[in-house]
Amino acid sequence: MTKAYCVKCRAMRDMVDEQDVVMKNGKKAKKGKCPVCGTTMFKIGG
């Protein structure tokens, strides 16, 4: 599990349904959802 900042909850949370993604500039990132509110979370470099 990767910790990321949830903008809606304003807290660090563990992402659920994580996916590895590659951004347009070629950098790696992780995309997932907040377990509390369901908002999409994004962490660059992971």
mmCIF entry with sequence, helices, sheets and N, C-alpha, C, O atoms, coordinates in Angstrom:
data_MODEL
# 
_entry.id   MODEL 
# 
_entity.id                         1 
_entity.type                       polymer 
_entity.pdbx_number_of_molecules   1 
# 
_entity_poly.entity_id                      1 
_entity_poly.type                           'polypeptide(L)' 
_entity_poly.nstd_linkage                   no 
_entity_poly.nstd_monomer                   no 
_entity_poly.pdbx_seq_one_letter_code       MTKAYCVKCRAMRDMVDEQDVVMKNGKKAKKGKCPVCGTTMFKIGG 
_entity_poly.pdbx_seq_one_letter_code_can   MTKAYCVKCRAMRDMVDEQDVVMKNGKKAKKGKCPVCGTTMFKIGG 
_entity_poly.pdbx_strand_id                 A 
# 
loop_
_entity_poly_seq.entity_id 
_entity_poly_seq.num 
_entity_poly_seq.mon_id 
_entity_poly_seq.hetero 
1 1  MET n 
1 2  THR n 
1 3  LYS n 
1 4  ALA n 
1 5  TYR n 
1 6  CYS n 
1 7  VAL n 
1 8  LYS n 
1 9  CYS n 
1 10 ARG n 
1 11 ALA n 
1 12 MET n 
1 13 ARG n 
1 14 ASP n 
1 15 MET n 
1 16 VAL n 
1 17 ASP n 
1 18 GLU n 
1 19 GLN n 
1 20 ASP n 
1 21 VAL n 
1 22 VAL n 
1 23 MET n 
1 24 LYS n 
1 25 ASN n 
1 26 GLY n 
1 27 LYS n 
1 28 LYS n 
1 29 ALA n 
1 30 LYS n 
1 31 LYS n 
1 32 GLY n 
1 33 LYS n 
1 34 CYS n 
1 35 PRO n 
1 36 VAL n 
1 37 CYS n 
1 38 GLY n 
1 39 THR n 
1 40 THR n 
1 41 MET n 
1 42 PHE n 
1 43 LYS n 
1 44 ILE n 
1 45 GLY n 
1 46 GLY n 
# 
_struct_asym.id          A 
_struct_asym.entity_id   1 
# 
loop_
_struct_sheet.id 
_struct_sheet.type 
_struct_sheet.number_strands 
_struct_sheet.details 
AA1 ? 2 ? 
AA2 ? 3 ? 
# 
loop_
_struct_sheet_order.sheet_id 
_struct_sheet_order.range_id_1 
_struct_sheet_order.range_id_2 
_struct_sheet_order.offset 
_struct_sheet_order.sense 
AA1 1 2 ? anti-parallel 
AA2 1 2 ? anti-parallel 
AA2 2 3 ? anti-parallel 
# 
loop_
_struct_sheet_range.sheet_id 
_struct_sheet_range.id 
_struct_sheet_range.beg_label_comp_id 
_struct_sheet_range.beg_label_asym_id 
_struct_sheet_range.beg_label_seq_id 
_struct_sheet_range.pdbx_beg_PDB_ins_code 
_struct_sheet_range.end_label_comp_id 
_struct_sheet_range.end_label_asym_id 
_struct_sheet_range.end_label_seq_id 
_struct_sheet_range.pdbx_end_PDB_ins_code 
_struct_sheet_range.beg_auth_comp_id 
_struct_sheet_range.beg_auth_asym_id 
_struct_sheet_range.beg_auth_seq_id 
_struct_sheet_range.end_auth_comp_id 
_struct_sheet_range.end_auth_asym_id 
_struct_sheet_range.end_auth_seq_id 
AA1 1 LYS A 3  ? CYS A 6  ? LYS A 3  CYS A 6  
AA1 2 ALA A 11 ? ASP A 14 ? ALA A 11 ASP A 14 
AA2 1 VAL A 16 ? VAL A 22 ? VAL A 16 VAL A 22 
AA2 2 LYS A 28 ? LYS A 33 ? LYS A 28 LYS A 33 
AA2 3 THR A 40 ? ILE A 44 ? THR A 40 ILE A 44 
# 
loop_
_atom_site.group_PDB 
_atom_site.id 
_atom_site.type_symbol 
_atom_site.label_atom_id 
_atom_site.label_alt_id 
_atom_site.label_comp_id 
_atom_site.label_asym_id 
_atom_site.label_entity_id 
_atom_site.label_seq_id 
_atom_site.pdbx_PDB_ins_code 
_atom_site.Cartn_x 
_atom_site.Cartn_y 
_atom_site.Cartn_z 
_atom_site.occupancy 
_atom_site.B_iso_or_equiv 
_atom_site.pdbx_formal_charge 
_atom_site.auth_seq_id 
_atom_site.auth_comp_id 
_atom_site.auth_asym_id 
_atom_site.auth_atom_id 
_atom_site.pdbx_PDB_model_num 
ATOM 1   N N  . MET A 1 1  ? 0.830   -1.181 0.000   1.00 0.00 ? 1  MET A N  1 
ATOM 2   C CA . MET A 1 1  ? 0.000   0.000  0.000   1.00 0.00 ? 1  MET A CA 1 
ATOM 3   C C  . MET A 1 1  ? 0.883   1.255  0.000   1.00 0.00 ? 1  MET A C  1 
ATOM 4   O O  . MET A 1 1  ? 1.888   1.337  0.706   1.00 0.00 ? 1  MET A O  1 
ATOM 5   N N  . THR A 1 2  ? 0.478   2.202  -0.797  1.00 0.00 ? 2  THR A N  1 
ATOM 6   C CA . THR A 1 2  ? 1.211   3.450  -0.904  1.00 0.00 ? 2  THR A CA 1 
ATOM 7   C C  . THR A 1 2  ? 0.422   4.553  -0.213  1.00 0.00 ? 2  THR A C  1 
ATOM 8   O O  . THR A 1 2  ? -0.791  4.665  -0.393  1.00 0.00 ? 2  THR A O  1 
ATOM 9   N N  . LYS A 1 3  ? 1.113   5.360  0.574   1.00 0.00 ? 3  LYS A N  1 
ATOM 10  C CA . LYS A 1 3  ? 0.460   6.503  1.206   1.00 0.00 ? 3  LYS A CA 1 
ATOM 11  C C  . LYS A 1 3  ? 0.481   7.678  0.237   1.00 0.00 ? 3  LYS A C  1 
ATOM 12  O O  . LYS A 1 3  ? 1.484   7.938  -0.428  1.00 0.00 ? 3  LYS A O  1 
ATOM 13  N N  . ALA A 1 4  ? -0.646  8.379  0.172   1.00 0.00 ? 4  ALA A N  1 
ATOM 14  C CA . ALA A 1 4  ? -0.753  9.568  -0.662  1.00 0.00 ? 4  ALA A CA 1 
ATOM 15  C C  . ALA A 1 4  ? -1.675  10.553 0.033   1.00 0.00 ? 4  ALA A C  1 
ATOM 16  O O  . ALA A 1 4  ? -2.417  10.177 0.940   1.00 0.00 ? 4  ALA A O  1 
ATOM 17  N N  . TYR A 1 5  ? -1.633  11.811 -0.386  1.00 0.00 ? 5  TYR A N  1 
ATOM 18  C CA . TYR A 1 5  ? -2.450  12.851 0.227   1.00 0.00 ? 5  TYR A CA 1 
ATOM 19  C C  . TYR A 1 5  ? -3.812  12.912 -0.446  1.00 0.00 ? 5  TYR A C  1 
ATOM 20  O O  . TYR A 1 5  ? -3.901  13.025 -1.668  1.00 0.00 ? 5  TYR A O  1 
ATOM 21  N N  . CYS A 1 6  ? -4.868  12.836 0.347   1.00 0.00 ? 6  CYS A N  1 
ATOM 22  C CA . CYS A 1 6  ? -6.229  12.992 -0.180  1.00 0.00 ? 6  CYS A CA 1 
ATOM 23  C C  . CYS A 1 6  ? -6.613  14.460 -0.054  1.00 0.00 ? 6  CYS A C  1 
ATOM 24  O O  . CYS A 1 6  ? -6.643  15.002 1.051   1.00 0.00 ? 6  CYS A O  1 
ATOM 25  N N  . VAL A 1 7  ? -6.901  15.097 -1.164  1.00 0.00 ? 7  VAL A N  1 
ATOM 26  C CA . VAL A 1 7  ? -7.212  16.524 -1.181  1.00 0.00 ? 7  VAL A CA 1 
ATOM 27  C C  . VAL A 1 7  ? -8.556  16.792 -0.509  1.00 0.00 ? 7  VAL A C  1 
ATOM 28  O O  . VAL A 1 7  ? -8.730  17.817 0.150   1.00 0.00 ? 7  VAL A O  1 
ATOM 29  N N  . LYS A 1 8  ? -9.500  15.878 -0.672  1.00 0.00 ? 8  LYS A N  1 
ATOM 30  C CA . LYS A 1 8  ? -10.832 16.070 -0.111  1.00 0.00 ? 8  LYS A CA 1 
ATOM 31  C C  . LYS A 1 8  ? -10.831 15.887 1.411   1.00 0.00 ? 8  LYS A C  1 
ATOM 32  O O  . LYS A 1 8  ? -11.431 16.684 2.131   1.00 0.00 ? 8  LYS A O  1 
ATOM 33  N N  . CYS A 1 9  ? -10.155 14.835 1.902   1.00 0.00 ? 9  CYS A N  1 
ATOM 34  C CA . CYS A 1 9  ? -10.082 14.570 3.341   1.00 0.00 ? 9  CYS A CA 1 
ATOM 35  C C  . CYS A 1 9  ? -9.021  15.428 4.036   1.00 0.00 ? 9  CYS A C  1 
ATOM 36  O O  . CYS A 1 9  ? -9.058  15.606 5.254   1.00 0.00 ? 9  CYS A O  1 
ATOM 37  N N  . ARG A 1 10 ? -8.099  15.944 3.269   1.00 0.00 ? 10 ARG A N  1 
ATOM 38  C CA . ARG A 1 10 ? -6.947  16.707 3.784   1.00 0.00 ? 10 ARG A CA 1 
ATOM 39  C C  . ARG A 1 10 ? -6.129  15.882 4.770   1.00 0.00 ? 10 ARG A C  1 
ATOM 40  O O  . ARG A 1 10 ? -5.791  16.344 5.859   1.00 0.00 ? 10 ARG A O  1 
ATOM 41  N N  . ALA A 1 11 ? -5.813  14.638 4.363   1.00 0.00 ? 11 ALA A N  1 
ATOM 42  C CA . ALA A 1 11 ? -5.037  13.747 5.217   1.00 0.00 ? 11 ALA A CA 1 
ATOM 43  C C  . ALA A 1 11 ? -4.273  12.741 4.357   1.00 0.00 ? 11 ALA A C  1 
ATOM 44  O O  . ALA A 1 11 ? -4.644  12.470 3.215   1.00 0.00 ? 11 ALA A O  1 
ATOM 45  N N  . MET A 1 12 ? -3.189  12.188 4.935   1.00 0.00 ? 12 MET A N  1 
ATOM 46  C CA . MET A 1 12 ? -2.443  11.125 4.278   1.00 0.00 ? 12 MET A CA 1 
ATOM 47  C C  . MET A 1 12 ? -3.194  9.813  4.510   1.00 0.00 ? 12 MET A C  1 
ATOM 48  O O  . MET A 1 12 ? -3.566  9.487  5.637   1.00 0.00 ? 12 MET A O  1 
ATOM 49  N N  . ARG A 1 13 ? -3.407  9.072  3.430   1.00 0.00 ? 13 ARG A N  1 
ATOM 50  C CA . ARG A 1 13 ? -4.130  7.803  3.524   1.00 0.00 ? 13 ARG A CA 1 
ATOM 51  C C  . ARG A 1 13 ? -3.471  6.763  2.621   1.00 0.00 ? 13 ARG A C  1 
ATOM 52  O O  . ARG A 1 13 ? -2.740  7.106  1.692   1.00 0.00 ? 13 ARG A O  1 
ATOM 53  N N  . ASP A 1 14 ? -3.741  5.479  2.908   1.00 0.00 ? 14 ASP A N  1 
ATOM 54  C CA . ASP A 1 14 ? -3.289  4.395  2.046   1.00 0.00 ? 14 ASP A CA 1 
ATOM 55  C C  . ASP A 1 14 ? -4.229  4.304  0.849   1.00 0.00 ? 14 ASP A C  1 
ATOM 56  O O  . ASP A 1 14 ? -5.449  4.274  1.010   1.00 0.00 ? 14 ASP A O  1 
ATOM 57  N N  . MET A 1 15 ? -3.655  4.260  -0.349  1.00 0.00 ? 15 MET A N  1 
ATOM 58  C CA . MET A 1 15 ? -4.468  4.143  -1.564  1.00 0.00 ? 15 MET A CA 1 
ATOM 59  C C  . MET A 1 15 ? -5.016  2.731  -1.709  1.00 0.00 ? 15 MET A C  1 
ATOM 60  O O  . MET A 1 15 ? -4.350  1.765  -1.335  1.00 0.00 ? 15 MET A O  1 
ATOM 61  N N  . VAL A 1 16 ? -6.210  2.604  -2.241  1.00 0.00 ? 16 VAL A N  1 
ATOM 62  C CA . VAL A 1 16 ? -6.768  1.304  -2.611  1.00 0.00 ? 16 VAL A CA 1 
ATOM 63  C C  . VAL A 1 16 ? -6.926  1.281  -4.130  1.00 0.00 ? 16 VAL A C  1 
ATOM 64  O O  . VAL A 1 16 ? -7.012  2.335  -4.760  1.00 0.00 ? 16 VAL A O  1 
ATOM 65  N N  . ASP A 1 17 ? -6.965  0.102  -4.712  1.00 0.00 ? 17 ASP A N  1 
ATOM 66  C CA . ASP A 1 17 ? -7.047  -0.080 -6.171  1.00 0.00 ? 17 ASP A CA 1 
ATOM 67  C C  . ASP A 1 17 ? -5.915  0.652  -6.890  1.00 0.00 ? 17 ASP A C  1 
ATOM 68  O O  . ASP A 1 17 ? -6.138  1.361  -7.871  1.00 0.00 ? 17 ASP A O  1 
ATOM 69  N N  . GLU A 1 18 ? -4.695  0.465  -6.381  1.00 0.00 ? 18 GLU A N  1 
ATOM 70  C CA . GLU A 1 18 ? -3.509  1.139  -6.964  1.00 0.00 ? 18 GLU A CA 1 
ATOM 71  C C  . GLU A 1 18 ? -3.207  0.636  -8.369  1.00 0.00 ? 18 GLU A C  1 
ATOM 72  O O  . GLU A 1 18 ? -3.392  -0.541 -8.677  1.00 0.00 ? 18 GLU A O  1 
ATOM 73  N N  . GLN A 1 19 ? -2.741  1.548  -9.212  1.00 0.00 ? 19 GLN A N  1 
ATOM 74  C CA . GLN A 1 19 ? -2.284  1.210  -10.556 1.00 0.00 ? 19 GLN A CA 1 
ATOM 75  C C  . GLN A 1 19 ? -0.998  1.963  -10.829 1.00 0.00 ? 19 GLN A C  1 
ATOM 76  O O  . GLN A 1 19 ? -0.858  3.126  -10.450 1.00 0.00 ? 19 GLN A O  1 
ATOM 77  N N  . ASP A 1 20 ? -0.054  1.299  -11.490 1.00 0.00 ? 20 ASP A N  1 
ATOM 78  C CA . ASP A 1 20 ? 1.153   1.991  -11.952 1.00 0.00 ? 20 ASP A CA 1 
ATOM 79  C C  . ASP A 1 20 ? 0.827   2.664  -13.271 1.00 0.00 ? 20 ASP A C  1 
ATOM 80  O O  . ASP A 1 20 ? 0.300   2.027  -14.183 1.00 0.00 ? 20 ASP A O  1 
ATOM 81  N N  . VAL A 1 21 ? 1.137   3.945  -13.376 1.00 0.00 ? 21 VAL A N  1 
ATOM 82  C CA . VAL A 1 21 ? 0.882   4.688  -14.608 1.00 0.00 ? 21 VAL A CA 1 
ATOM 83  C C  . VAL A 1 21 ? 2.152   5.426  -15.018 1.00 0.00 ? 21 VAL A C  1 
ATOM 84  O O  . VAL A 1 21 ? 3.045   5.655  -14.202 1.00 0.00 ? 21 VAL A O  1 
ATOM 85  N N  . VAL A 1 22 ? 2.218   5.796  -16.296 1.00 0.00 ? 22 VAL A N  1 
ATOM 86  C CA . VAL A 1 22 ? 3.327   6.598  -16.814 1.00 0.00 ? 22 VAL A CA 1 
ATOM 87  C C  . VAL A 1 22 ? 2.730   7.905  -17.331 1.00 0.00 ? 22 VAL A C  1 
ATOM 88  O O  . VAL A 1 22 ? 1.814   7.901  -18.155 1.00 0.00 ? 22 VAL A O  1 
ATOM 89  N N  . MET A 1 23 ? 3.258   9.014  -16.840 1.00 0.00 ? 23 MET A N  1 
ATOM 90  C CA . MET A 1 23 ? 2.746   10.319 -17.252 1.00 0.00 ? 23 MET A CA 1 
ATOM 91  C C  . MET A 1 23 ? 3.264   10.684 -18.646 1.00 0.00 ? 23 MET A C  1 
ATOM 92  O O  . MET A 1 23 ? 4.136   10.007 -19.192 1.00 0.00 ? 23 MET A O  1 
ATOM 93  N N  . LYS A 1 24 ? 2.715   11.761 -19.210 1.00 0.00 ? 24 LYS A N  1 
ATOM 94  C CA . LYS A 1 24 ? 3.106   12.201 -20.554 1.00 0.00 ? 24 LYS A CA 1 
ATOM 95  C C  . LYS A 1 24 ? 4.599   12.466 -20.673 1.00 0.00 ? 24 LYS A C  1 
ATOM 96  O O  . LYS A 1 24 ? 5.194   12.227 -21.724 1.00 0.00 ? 24 LYS A O  1 
ATOM 97  N N  . ASN A 1 25 ? 5.207   12.959 -19.598 1.00 0.00 ? 25 ASN A N  1 
ATOM 98  C CA . ASN A 1 25 ? 6.637   13.280 -19.638 1.00 0.00 ? 25 ASN A CA 1 
ATOM 99  C C  . ASN A 1 25 ? 7.521   12.065 -19.376 1.00 0.00 ? 25 ASN A C  1 
ATOM 100 O O  . ASN A 1 25 ? 8.745   12.193 -19.338 1.00 0.00 ? 25 ASN A O  1 
ATOM 101 N N  . GLY A 1 26 ? 6.921   10.889 -19.193 1.00 0.00 ? 26 GLY A N  1 
ATOM 102 C CA . GLY A 1 26 ? 7.688   9.654  -19.033 1.00 0.00 ? 26 GLY A CA 1 
ATOM 103 C C  . GLY A 1 26 ? 7.956   9.261  -17.592 1.00 0.00 ? 26 GLY A C  1 
ATOM 104 O O  . GLY A 1 26 ? 8.522   8.194  -17.352 1.00 0.00 ? 26 GLY A O  1 
ATOM 105 N N  . LYS A 1 27 ? 7.571   10.083 -16.624 1.00 0.00 ? 27 LYS A N  1 
ATOM 106 C CA . LYS A 1 27 ? 7.803   9.751  -15.221 1.00 0.00 ? 27 LYS A CA 1 
ATOM 107 C C  . LYS A 1 27 ? 6.760   8.749  -14.735 1.00 0.00 ? 27 LYS A C  1 
ATOM 108 O O  . LYS A 1 27 ? 5.621   8.734  -15.201 1.00 0.00 ? 27 LYS A O  1 
ATOM 109 N N  . LYS A 1 28 ? 7.180   7.911  -13.782 1.00 0.00 ? 28 LYS A N  1 
ATOM 110 C CA . LYS A 1 28 ? 6.280   6.912  -13.211 1.00 0.00 ? 28 LYS A CA 1 
ATOM 111 C C  . LYS A 1 28 ? 5.447   7.557  -12.099 1.00 0.00 ? 28 LYS A C  1 
ATOM 112 O O  . LYS A 1 28 ? 5.884   8.499  -11.438 1.00 0.00 ? 28 LYS A O  1 
ATOM 113 N N  . ALA A 1 29 ? 4.242   7.024  -11.915 1.00 0.00 ? 29 ALA A N  1 
ATOM 114 C CA . ALA A 1 29 ? 3.356   7.495  -10.856 1.00 0.00 ? 29 ALA A CA 1 
ATOM 115 C C  . ALA A 1 29 ? 2.425   6.379  -10.439 1.00 0.00 ? 29 ALA A C  1 
ATOM 116 O O  . ALA A 1 29 ? 2.343   5.343  -11.100 1.00 0.00 ? 29 ALA A O  1 
ATOM 117 N N  . LYS A 1 30 ? 1.725   6.593  -9.338  1.00 0.00 ? 30 LYS A N  1 
ATOM 118 C CA . LYS A 1 30 ? 0.715   5.640  -8.872  1.00 0.00 ? 30 LYS A CA 1 
ATOM 119 C C  . LYS A 1 30 ? -0.611  6.374  -8.760  1.00 0.00 ? 30 LYS A C  1 
ATOM 120 O O  . LYS A 1 30 ? -0.675  7.522  -8.318  1.00 0.00 ? 30 LYS A O  1 
ATOM 121 N N  . LYS A 1 31 ? -1.672  5.679  -9.174  1.00 0.00 ? 31 LYS A N  1 
ATOM 122 C CA . LYS A 1 31 ? -3.007  6.241  -9.147  1.00 0.00 ? 31 LYS A CA 1 
ATOM 123 C C  . LYS A 1 31 ? -3.905  5.282  -8.392  1.00 0.00 ? 31 LYS A C  1 
ATOM 124 O O  . LYS A 1 31 ? -3.842  4.070  -8.600  1.00 0.00 ? 31 LYS A O  1 
ATOM 125 N N  . GLY A 1 32 ? -4.748  5.821  -7.509  1.00 0.00 ? 32 GLY A N  1 
ATOM 126 C CA . GLY A 1 32 ? -5.637  4.971  -6.730  1.00 0.00 ? 32 GLY A CA 1 
ATOM 127 C C  . GLY A 1 32 ? -6.807  5.760  -6.191  1.00 0.00 ? 32 GLY A C  1 
ATOM 128 O O  . GLY A 1 32 ? -7.083  6.875  -6.635  1.00 0.00 ? 32 GLY A O  1 
ATOM 129 N N  . LYS A 1 33 ? -7.488  5.172  -5.234  1.00 0.00 ? 33 LYS A N  1 
ATOM 130 C CA . LYS A 1 33 ? -8.654  5.823  -4.635  1.00 0.00 ? 33 LYS A CA 1 
ATOM 131 C C  . LYS A 1 33 ? -8.485  5.907  -3.125  1.00 0.00 ? 33 LYS A C  1 
ATOM 132 O O  . LYS A 1 33 ? -7.812  5.081  -2.509  1.00 0.00 ? 33 LYS A O  1 
ATOM 133 N N  . CYS A 1 34 ? -9.114  6.930  -2.542  1.00 0.00 ? 34 CYS A N  1 
ATOM 134 C CA . CYS A 1 34 ? -9.128  7.096  -1.094  1.00 0.00 ? 34 CYS A CA 1 
ATOM 135 C C  . CYS A 1 34 ? -10.113 6.087  -0.503  1.00 0.00 ? 34 CYS A C  1 
ATOM 136 O O  . CYS A 1 34 ? -11.241 5.982  -0.984  1.00 0.00 ? 34 CYS A O  1 
ATOM 137 N N  . PRO A 1 35 ? -9.707  5.340  0.536   1.00 0.00 ? 35 PRO A N  1 
ATOM 138 C CA . PRO A 1 35 ? -10.610 4.349  1.125   1.00 0.00 ? 35 PRO A CA 1 
ATOM 139 C C  . PRO A 1 35 ? -11.778 4.967  1.887   1.00 0.00 ? 35 PRO A C  1 
ATOM 140 O O  . PRO A 1 35 ? -12.779 4.288  2.116   1.00 0.00 ? 35 PRO A O  1 
ATOM 141 N N  . VAL A 1 36 ? -11.680 6.228  2.283   1.00 0.00 ? 36 VAL A N  1 
ATOM 142 C CA . VAL A 1 36 ? -12.712 6.880  3.079   1.00 0.00 ? 36 VAL A CA 1 
ATOM 143 C C  . VAL A 1 36 ? -13.761 7.557  2.197   1.00 0.00 ? 36 VAL A C  1 
ATOM 144 O O  . VAL A 1 36 ? -14.957 7.311  2.350   1.00 0.00 ? 36 VAL A O  1 
ATOM 145 N N  . CYS A 1 37 ? -13.302 8.425  1.259   1.00 0.00 ? 37 CYS A N  1 
ATOM 146 C CA . CYS A 1 37 ? -14.257 9.218  0.475   1.00 0.00 ? 37 CYS A CA 1 
ATOM 147 C C  . CYS A 1 37 ? -14.362 8.785  -0.986  1.00 0.00 ? 37 CYS A C  1 
ATOM 148 O O  . CYS A 1 37 ? -15.304 9.184  -1.672  1.00 0.00 ? 37 CYS A O  1 
ATOM 149 N N  . GLY A 1 38 ? -13.416 7.977  -1.481  1.00 0.00 ? 38 GLY A N  1 
ATOM 150 C CA . GLY A 1 38 ? -13.491 7.481  -2.850  1.00 0.00 ? 38 GLY A CA 1 
ATOM 151 C C  . GLY A 1 38 ? -12.894 8.398  -3.900  1.00 0.00 ? 38 GLY A C  1 
ATOM 152 O O  . GLY A 1 38 ? -12.980 8.102  -5.092  1.00 0.00 ? 38 GLY A O  1 
ATOM 153 N N  . THR A 1 39 ? -12.289 9.506  -3.485  1.00 0.00 ? 39 THR A N  1 
ATOM 154 C CA . THR A 1 39 ? -11.676 10.444 -4.407  1.00 0.00 ? 39 THR A CA 1 
ATOM 155 C C  . THR A 1 39 ? -10.425 9.830  -5.029  1.00 0.00 ? 39 THR A C  1 
ATOM 156 O O  . THR A 1 39 ? -9.721  9.060  -4.375  1.00 0.00 ? 39 THR A O  1 
ATOM 157 N N  . THR A 1 40 ? -10.145 10.165 -6.289  1.00 0.00 ? 40 THR A N  1 
ATOM 158 C CA . THR A 1 40 ? -8.935  9.694  -6.968  1.00 0.00 ? 40 THR A CA 1 
ATOM 159 C C  . THR A 1 40 ? -7.713  10.348 -6.337  1.00 0.00 ? 40 THR A C  1 
ATOM 160 O O  . THR A 1 40 ? -7.676  11.560 -6.127  1.00 0.00 ? 40 THR A O  1 
ATOM 161 N N  . MET A 1 41 ? -6.714  9.518  -6.041  1.00 0.00 ? 41 MET A N  1 
ATOM 162 C CA . MET A 1 41 ? -5.463  9.997  -5.446  1.00 0.00 ? 41 MET A CA 1 
ATOM 163 C C  . MET A 1 41 ? -4.339  9.724  -6.438  1.00 0.00 ? 41 MET A C  1 
ATOM 164 O O  . MET A 1 41 ? -4.422  8.782  -7.227  1.00 0.00 ? 41 MET A O  1 
ATOM 165 N N  . PHE A 1 42 ? -3.289  10.541 -6.405  1.00 0.00 ? 42 PHE A N  1 
ATOM 166 C CA . PHE A 1 42 ? -2.199  10.452 -7.359  1.00 0.00 ? 42 PHE A CA 1 
ATOM 167 C C  . PHE A 1 42 ? -0.889  10.714 -6.631  1.00 0.00 ? 42 PHE A C  1 
ATOM 168 O O  . PHE A 1 42 ? -0.775  11.688 -5.887  1.00 0.00 ? 42 PHE A O  1 
ATOM 169 N N  . LYS A 1 43 ? 0.099   9.854  -6.839  1.00 0.00 ? 43 LYS A N  1 
ATOM 170 C CA . LYS A 1 43 ? 1.413   10.050 -6.238  1.00 0.00 ? 43 LYS A CA 1 
ATOM 171 C C  . LYS A 1 43 ? 2.472   9.929  -7.317  1.00 0.00 ? 43 LYS A C  1 
ATOM 172 O O  . LYS A 1 43 ? 2.581   8.888  -7.965  1.00 0.00 ? 43 LYS A O  1 
ATOM 173 N N  . ILE A 1 44 ? 3.248   10.972 -7.517  1.00 0.00 ? 44 ILE A N  1 
ATOM 174 C CA . ILE A 1 44 ? 4.283   11.001 -8.545  1.00 0.00 ? 44 ILE A CA 1 
ATOM 175 C C  . ILE A 1 44 ? 5.546   10.329 -8.007  1.00 0.00 ? 44 ILE A C  1 
ATOM 176 O O  . ILE A 1 44 ? 5.915   10.514 -6.847  1.00 0.00 ? 44 ILE A O  1 
ATOM 177 N N  . GLY A 1 45 ? 6.205   9.542  -8.872  1.00 0.00 ? 45 GLY A N  1 
ATOM 178 C CA . GLY A 1 45 ? 7.488   8.950  -8.532  1.00 0.00 ? 45 GLY A CA 1 
ATOM 179 C C  . GLY A 1 45 ? 7.376   7.641  -7.787  1.00 0.00 ? 45 GLY A C  1 
ATOM 180 O O  . GLY A 1 45 ? 8.271   7.277  -7.024  1.00 0.00 ? 45 GLY A O  1 
ATOM 181 N N  . GLY A 1 46 ? 6.304   6.942  -7.998  1.00 0.00 ? 46 GLY A N  1 
ATOM 182 C CA . GLY A 1 46 ? 6.190   5.776  -7.173  1.00 0.00 ? 46 GLY A CA 1 
ATOM 183 C C  . GLY A 1 46 ? 5.913   4.484  -7.825  1.00 0.00 ? 46 GLY A C  1 
ATOM 184 O O  . GLY A 1 46 ? 5.808   3.461  -7.148  1.00 0.00 ? 46 GLY A O  1 
# 
